[in-house]
Amino acid sequence: MTGIHPYRELVRLPHARGLIGWSLLARLPLGMTPFALLLLVRGEGDGYGAAGLVVAVYTIALGIGAPIRGRRVDRLGPEPVLRLGAFAYAALLGAVVLLALADAGVIALAVVAGLSGFLHPPVSAAVRIVWPRLAPGDLRATAYAFEAAIQEVFFVVGPLLAASLAAIEPALAVAGAALASLVGTTAIARLRPVREMPPSRTQGAGLLGALGSPGVRTVVLYATVIGLAFGSVELAMPAFAEQRGARELGGIALACFAAGSLVGGLLAGMWPPRDDLRRFLAGAFALAAALVGLQLAVSLPTLALLALLAGLPIAPTVAALYTAIDRTARPGTAAEAFAWFGTAVSVGFAAGSAAAGALVEERGVRWAFGLGAAIALAGALLGWLRRATFRAERASTLVTSARSSGDRAADF
C-alpha cells in the first residue's frame, strides 16, 4: 500500500484512533511544561536566571528518568506505570504552582519541578511498544513514521498553548500541562491493548539493559550526535534573525524547521520502506546535506525556506530508527530502548546549544550552521560504519525465532 491508503488502514485498526488522540493530549506537556515553568517563575517576579534554573533541573530530571521509567514499563507492563505516572506528575506540577503562589523560593520550586520531570509518565515509550501489537506488516512502518512526525506538534502547539494560558494567569499554564497529562495518560492506560500488554522482561537484562544490544547502541549514539546538530542549528536561527534586526521573527525559521519534519514524516508514512536501514542511511546523509544548505541563507525568508527543506529528512530518518529499535532491542528491553533514544537527543541538544552559543559569539552564525552540518555528517558516517549492527542483530533475531518455532513444534 502506498499514498494515503496506509493511513486509512492504520486509523481503521481497533483502538488506533484512541491511541493516537489520547497520546497527542498526553504528550502536549513535553512542549508545554518547560515554557510554562519559565512563565510561572517570571510571573512571580523572579529573574531569568531563577527561571532558567527551574527549567534546567526539570529538563535534566526528565532525561535521567526516561530510561528508568522505560525499564519499569518492560518489567511491569505499561498500564500500572502510566497510571502512577499520570497522578504523580499532575500532583507534583500542582505542588509547583502552590509553592510559587506561596513564594516558597526558587530552590523549592526547582526540587519539586525536578521530581515531576523524573516521574513524567513514559507515554512515548509505551505507545511505541504498543504499535507493533496493533499494526501488522508495512503498517508498522507507517505508525512509526506518524510517531516521528507528530513529535513536532508537541513542540509547536505546546508552547503556544502555554503562552495563551499564561496570558490569563501564569499558574494556569502549569496547571493546564498537568491536566493534559492526567487526562490523556489515564485514557491511554484504559485502552485494551495497553491494559492487556503483559510485562516483557521476565529476567534480568544485565548491567547495560537495553544498551546491551549493538543495534540499540548505534541508535543511541546517532541520536546523541544528531541532537548536537539540532541544538547547534536551532540556536543559530534566532541569532541569524537578531543580526538582521528582527529577533522576534527568529521563531519563524524554527517553526519552518519543525513543519518540514512534520511533512517529511507524513510523506514517509505513505510509502513504507522495503529496507529500513537504507532509508535511515539515505535520510541521515540527506539531512547533513540539507543542513549545509542553511549557509545559503541571505535573508529571513530564505532562511525559513531552507529550514523547511532541511526539516524534511528528519522524521523519516527517526522513523527508520524507531523500526530499528523495535527489531534490534533485546527481549524485554524495548520500552527502555525507546526511552534512551529521547534522552540521547535531549543531552545532545543541550550540548549543541551550548557549543553553538559560544561559536556564535566568537565566530558568527555561519560557523554555528557549519558546525551543525558537520556533526550531522559525522552522525551519518557513524551510522554507515556501524550498519552491520542492525543487520547482525536482525539475523540473530531470525535465528532465535526459528529455533523457538522448532522447539514449540517438538513439544507438540
ABEGO torsion letter per residue (X at the ends): XBEAAAAAAAAABBGAAAAAAAAAAAAAAAAAAAAAAAAAAAAAGBBAAAAAAAAAAAAAAAAAAAAAAAAAAAAAEAAAAAAAAAAAAAAAAAAAAAAAAAGAEAAAAAAAAAAAAAABBBAAAAAAAAAAAABBEAAAAAAAAAAAAAAAAAAAAAAAAAAAAAAABAAAAAAAAAAAAAAAAAAAAABAAAAABBBABABBAEAAEAAABAAAAAAAAAAAAAAAAAAAAAAAAAAAAAAAGBAAAAAAAAAAAAAAAAAAAAAAAABBBABAAAAAAAAAAAAAAAAAAAAABABAAAAAAAAAAAAAAAAAAAAAAAAAAAAABBBGAAAAAAAAAAAAAAAAAAAAAAAAAAAAAAAEAAAAAAAAAAAAAAAAAAAAAAAAAAAAAAAAAAAAAAAAAAAAAAAX
